[in-house]
Amino acid sequence: MPTVQKKLPAPGLSGVGTTRVAPVIRLTLAAALLLAAGCAAGAELPGTTADPAPTDAPPAPVRTPIAGTVLPGSVTDLDRLDGAAVGTLAVRVPGEGELTSDVRGRCSPDATGTEVAVTSTGGAAVLVRLGGRSSLAVKDGELDFGADLRPGDYTVAAPRLRVTTGFGAAGRLDLDVVCG
């Protein structure tokens, strides 16, 4: 008479059959499942690099060449930029360093143009004056810097203002704010 093997229920698991698996197969199966789970979750294999961990710092803005030749004093529709300002700023001051930050502040039009006064998340105060004599002023700790803005890319699509321009010999301003 042939021998019949019967699966017995495991204690506590009503009606679920158990099968004995050799330890080597169990380890191989566990490793394959971990590898599959890691790949599905986007984990990196040994010897490869993962994406850097996210930080609280804002991403650096994309540095496009300054192609525009708009004179900062000739920018139109500046009077339409009024109210609370929120956006991003990157300023490179030669010999001092670079500030890249989210900013908050105010856009204030007047008879000759607009002032955009913003503060970085680190507390640096930046004032951009457009119209008439267009300029930049940066105050951060002991740094108190000012310069006239050069021709560049100035876009006003109210309530948004985007500026990519230079100042001095090698300075650069990238400003992107929404006013209002």
Secondary structure, DSSP 8 states (H G I E B T S, - for coil): --------B-TTSTT-B-----HHHHHHHHHHHHHHHHHHTT---TTS-------SS------------B-GGG---GGG--EEEEEEEEEEETTTEEEEEEEEEEEEEETTEEEEEEEETT--EEEEEESSS-EEEEEETTEEEEEEEEEEEEEEETTEEEEEEEETTTEEEEEEEEE-
